[in-house]
Amino acid sequence: MTQHAVVIAGGGPTGLMLAGELALAGIDVAIVERRVNQELIGTRSRGLHARTIEVLDQRGIAERFLSQGQPAQVAGFHMIRLDISDFPTRHPYGLALGQNHFERILAGWVAELGVKIYREREVIGFTQDDAGVDVQLSNDQRMRAEYLVGCDGGRSVVRKTAGIDFPGWDATTSWLIAEVQVTEEPPWGFKRDARGMHALGKVENSSRMGLVIEQPTGLADEPTLRDVSEALVAVYGTDFGAHSPTWISRFTDMTRQAAAYRSGRVLLAGDAAHVHPPIGGQGLNIGVQDAVNLGWKLAQVVKQTSPDALLDTYHAERHPVAARVLRISMAQMGLRRTDDRTKALGDIVAELLKMDSPRRHMAAEMSGLGVHYDLGEGHPLLGRRVPDLDLTTASGPLGVFTLLHKARPVLLNLGKPGSVDITPWADRVQLIDASYSGKWELPALGVVLAPTALLVRPDGYVAWAGERAQAGLVEALTRWFGNPSRLRRSETALSAAKG
């Protein structure tokens, strides 16, 4: 039986990012993916939000994506673009980059890290016990893993086999989507009528037309070219000579979220944990951020430097984030109705979003820069993303994100050099003496009081910040990065038993 420490079901954006995070930590991780390669047929996500770009920057790979995409203001609510060019981040923009390119680049990074991908097979079932998970694949192969992570989409076999409920809201509308060749030049852009919102656009680097036609629910799940032709005629009066489709599909505004992101040694991430309409472009982005939240925690548990309970913080932190995204998506869907009262409400929302404070608030939500994990009372930075500040150190200038390239936590001492002692955690946490004279500003909060020290987790979120060097620091180090003395006692007992 093939064995790995962690097996990931699904090699899309979430699965790839999680594999990369685990590989950086030295974990034996493998992906099971049904596709023969990383190529995608048809259109999926079209871009990255600012926080996702920051996450890639934290790993030192952002430029790989920026060089292939087009920076743009992509954050929006109710079809209203929200400018974040004045936000305090190195990346006050989104990135227009198709999912096919995103996956290709990310897969290249994962390959460099030596991750094994088992292609042309799927996870079709599993059983778990106290020590691990027996995973059954579609080619009759079996695997043994300490942990299994379902990144296998909205119809997740992993979620269903684990018996995790997927409550939410049924579809109220659907969209027919396709890429076809046409013989007539169509009117490019959006069109709104009594049926809903529709769009026609040129497919990147091709002569094909991409289309999205809003339709009622209850239509065929596997639409044909005839369905495409009829839908175009109904909205535009002609099908523009549509022929030779490369991809036809349908999606809805069904909105659901897993009741739990963990069942024993089985975890969920990405669309396996939450599905919602694509309005706002959140899906890929929160999936990648799920992976970055989970990766370092799972690595520490596998290494036994942290207790199994650390994995419970994954659900505690990421479930509320996705729940908020689902609510915002539903609100935008509600504003898409075409009756006069909803149009009036949409006009008022548009007026509000022209004001600076509402614009900043919603833009922080949509860009991911406003994520706040509830880590208790403390400094305003606690539970928020650390800004990528330009620090001054004894060895020269240093950006905060460069310290996170290897997904290792860091303790920044911004007070008197040598005033912080984390000797018991020295093999796990970087200690950097530095200074910073500028202002501390966050997109969602504005300017905050400068701390004298702060503990940054591998995912870039602040686990502790203080005005006095040691207050609460030992507790935060123990909570997030384990108790070194307990581990040493365990290792001593194990050695004695073997002797």
Secondary structure by P-SEA (a helix, b strand, c coil): cccccbbbccccaaaaaaaaaaaaaccbbbbbbccccccccccccccccaaaaaaaaaaccaaaaaaacccccccccccbbbbcccccccccbbbbccaaaaaaaaaaaaaaaccccccccccccccccccbbbbbccccbbbbbcbbbbccccccaaaaaaccccccccccbbbbbbbbbbccccccbbbbccccccccccccccccccbbbbbbccccccccaaaaaaaaaacccccccccccccccccccbbbbbcccccccbbbccccccccccccccaaaaaaaaaaacaaaaaaaaacccccaaaaaaaaccaaaaaaaaaaaaaaaaaccccaaaaaaaaaaaaaaacaaaaaaaaaaaacccccccccccccccccccccccccccccccccccccccbbbbbbbcccccccccccccccbbbbbbcccbbbbbccccccccccbbbbcccccccccccccccaaaaaaaaccccaaaaaaaaaaaaaaac
